[in-house]
Amino acid sequence: MTVRTVIRGVGSYLPERVVSNAELATRVDTSDEWIVERSGIRQRYVAADGQLTSDLAIAAARKALAAAGIDGQAVDLLVVATATPDQTFPATAAKVQAALCRPGIPSFDVQAVCSGFVYGLAVIDNFIKAGQAKTALLIGAETFSRILDWNDRTTCVLFGDGAGAIVVTAEAGEGTTADRGILSTHLHSDGRQHDMLYVDGGPSSTQTTGHVRMKGKEVFRHAVVNLAEAVREALDANKLTAADLDWLVPHQANKRILDSTAQKLGLDPSKVIVTVDQHANTSAASIPLALDAGVRDGRIKPGQLVLMEAMGGGFTWGSALVRM
């Protein structure tokens, strides 16, 4: 018997405020046409004053728990993927645990920026395979608007706020790719690329939060190569091909990256879940937001094969193959 980590419920939350490209054009030297042409983004959601990453995380988690039909008190592992925690410490997961889950369970944050949700999938999958958890809650939540330089048009137009969550349970499988659940995860990093995408602040360096800084062309070049390789790695590990996939649920950074990745894989663009036009780049929240969108509108169905992939600052990147 093989233990599988099966997704039982998915949920998401977006702040109320929508910021259009036209509104941004009144603040920085940009235009709707310029933003859409370079990124595919048309709007993004921005958290309200006083609305914290933990607030978004809790709202998304409530929906995932409801979708799974599981009470928060049954959760025995809680992981929050975020690069924008409420505070330097304690972990944002501690607030979520206090709001939704019973005391005493392991609760912690994972920080791999845009790859955070994929890293989190690997973490909860290994906890469950090791028999250290039976029901886990994984959340990707970000308030990236708080670390943007709103005078830098190369970054401020690209990001947004939001949260997505999944509830998983340990289930018995046969050890084949026909099993429901996480089939494999694949993680990578390359710290030599630090200066391509980073925040220019931190507790031990500047004692400030800092702002996002990015070399867009270099990030794009690395992303297309790394993401395609991560997808192939997952398929090869499971002796599958791109034709076997029902859906690709990628990190939503840039529509051109999504198109280029699909092209390199020979994957039909209609099999790619795209939400970047509506959400912009929500970092660790982007994959679960896109996953929830596909589940809610009926495209992603139980039993289908879904591949998730992401790349973020660090660089970090990775993939996860899941049968829903």
N, C-alpha and C positions, 0 to 999 in steps of 0.2 A: 504493500500500500504506500502511496505517495501522499504527503500532506500538501494541499494546495491552498493558496490565499485567494479566496473568492470575493469579488466585489458584490455586495448585497444592496448598496444604496449609494446614490450620488446626489449631491446638492450644491447650490451656488448662491452667491449673494453679490449684488452690485449696488454701490451707493446711489442715492437718488439723483444727484447732480450729473447732468450730461454736458460735456464741453465739446462743442463742435470745432471743426477746423476753422470755420469762419470766425468764431469767437477768439481763437488763438491768434488769428491774423490781425486782430485789433491790438494785440499785446506785443507781438514780435514780428520781425520782417519775414513773413511767410504768406502762403495762400493755400486754399483748399486744393488747388490743382497741383501745387508743388508737393504737398504732403501725400496726396493720393498717388501721384506718379512714383514717388520714391519709396513708399511704404505700404500703400493700400489702405491706410488708416483714414477713417472718415470722422470718427468721434472717439471719446473715451469717457470713463466715469471717474469722478473725483470725490473723495471722502469729504464729508462736512467738517467744519471746525469742531474739534473735540471728539470726532469719531475715530476710534483707534483701530489698529490692525486686529486686535483681539475682538472688537465688536463685529468686524466683518467675518472673522473666523467663526465666531459663535453662531452667527446667523446662518452661514453656509452649513455648519455642522448640524444644526437643528434640522435643516431640510434633508440632509443626507440620512440622519437617524430616522426621520419620519418615513423616507422612501424605503429604508431597509426594514422598517417595522421593529426597530431595536431601541430599547431604552438606553439612555446614556449611562445609567448605572451598571449596565452589562459590559461596558467597554473596559478592557484591562490593559490597553496600551494606547497612548495618545501622542501623536507626533505632529508638529506644526512646521511646515517648510516656509520660511520667510527670511528676507533680507532687510525688512523694515519692522523690527520688533517694537513693541510699545516702549520698552526701556532696554538699557544695556543688560540689565538683569533685574528680576528673574525672567526666565523664558516666558514668551507669550503663551506657550502651552500651559503654564501654570494657571493663568487666568481662565483659559478655556476649561481646564480640568475642574476648577472651582465652580464654574457655572453649569457644567453639564455632566460631569462624571463623579464617581465616588472617590473619596480620599484614599491615598496610599498607592495608586497605580503609577507606573512610570510615565512621566509626561516631560517632553523636552522638544526643543527646536532643532531643526536641521537647516544649515546655511550653505547653500550651493547656488545662490542667486536664482537665475532662470531655470537651472537644472534641479532646483530643490525638490520639486514634486517627484521626479524620477528617482532621485536619491532617497527620498522618503519611502517610495514604493519598495526599494531594495531593503531598507531598514525594517519595515514592518513585515515583509516577506520572510526575512531571515529570522526575526523574532518568532514568527508563527511556525516556521519549519523546525526551529529549535525547541518547540514546545513551551516557550516562555510567554505566549499570549494565544488567546483563542478568538478574541474579538478586538479589532483595532480601528481607530479613527485617525485618518490622515487628512490634514488640511493644508492647502496652499493659500496663503493670505498675504496681501501686500497693500501698503499705502505709499507707493512710489512717488506720488505727488509731493510728499514731504521731503524728498531728497533731490528734487529737480531744481535746476537753475532756470527760472522762468524767463530769463533773458537770453538763454542759449537755444536757438531754434533747432540746432542739430540733435538735441536730446529731449527738450520739453514737449515736442510734438509727438514723441514716440511711445510714451508710457501712460498708464492709467492705474486705477485702484480696483480691487475686487478680491473675491475669495471663492474657492471651490473645495469640496470635501468628498471623501468616500468613506464608507464603512465596509470593513472586510471581516470575514470569518474563516476559521480553519475548517476545511472540508477534505474528505477522503477522495483521492483521485487514483487513476490507473497508471499514472506516469507517462502518459502519451500526450500529444498535442491536441487530442480531442477533449482533454480535461478542461473544465471551467477553472478559471483563476489565473494567477500570474504564472506564466510558463518559464520566463527567465528575465533577468535584469542585467544590464551591462553599464558600468560606470567608468569615467575617465576624467583626468584633469591634466593641465599643463600650466604650472605657475609661471613659466617663462613669458607667458602672454599677458601678465598682470596689467601692463599699461595700456592695453587695447580697450579695456572696459573695466572701470573701477569707480569708487567714490573717494573723493580727495579729502577725506576726514576720518576720524575714529578716536576712541578713547585714549589709546596709547600713543597716537601720533600727533593729532592736533587738538585733542580734547573737545572737538566739535563733531557734528554729524557729517558735514560735508555734502557735496553734490555729485551727481552722476557725471562722469566724463567718458567719452567714447570716441574711438577712431573708427568711424562707420564703415569705410571701405575695407579695412583690414578685418573687422568683425564679420562682415558679409562673406569675405573670401574664406575665412576659416570655418564659418558656420555651414556653408554649402558642403564643404568637404567632410567635416566632422560628422554632421548629421547623416549624410548619406552612408558613411562608414558605420555609424552606430546602428542604423537600420539594417544594413547588410549583416552586421555582426549578430543581431538578434535572429534574423531569418536563418543564417547559416547554423547557429547554435541549435536550432530546432528543425533543421533540414527542410525548410520551407522556402518559398520564393515570394516575390512581391505579388504575384498573381493570386496567392493564397490569402492575402489580406482582404478583410472586408473594409477596414477603415484605418487610415493613418490619422492620429490625433497629435499633431506636432505642437511644440511651443510656438506661440503666436507672437513672433517678433516683427516680421516683415513679410508681406505677401510675396515679394520677389524671392525671398529665401524659400518659402513654401513651394512656389512654382519650380524653382531650380532643383530643389531636393526631389520633388516628384518626377521631374524630367530625368534626372540622373538615375533614378531607380526604374524608369520605364513604367511608372505608376499612373493609372488613369486619374486625372485631376478631380474627377467626381468622387473619388474615394477619400479625398482629403477634407477633414472637418476644418472650416475656416471661420474664425470669429474675430480676427485681428482688425477687420474693418469697423467693427462695433465696439470692441473692448480696448484696442491698442495693445501694447505689451504690458501685461500685468505680472511679469516675472514668474515666480513660483505658483501663482494662481492661474496662469494661462491655460495649462493643460487640463486641470479639473474643470475650469469654466467651459472650455471647449467640449470636454467629455460630457458634462451635464447638458449642454446645448444639444448635442447629438442624441442623448438618451431621451430628453424631454420632447423633442420633436419627432421621435420615433424612428430616426435613421439607424441608430445603434440599438441592436436587439440582443436579447440573451442568446448565447451560443456563438456569437460572431467573434471573429478574430480581429483584435485591435492592437495596433502598434503605436506606442507613445515615444516621442523623442524630444530632446531639448539640449540647448547649449547656453551657457551663461558666463558671466565674468569669472575670471580665474586663470585660464579658461576652465570650465567644467562642462562635461557633456555626457550624455548617456541615452539609453533606450530601455524600454520594457515591453514585452510581448504578453498580452493578456487575452484570454478568452472570456468574454462577458457571461 
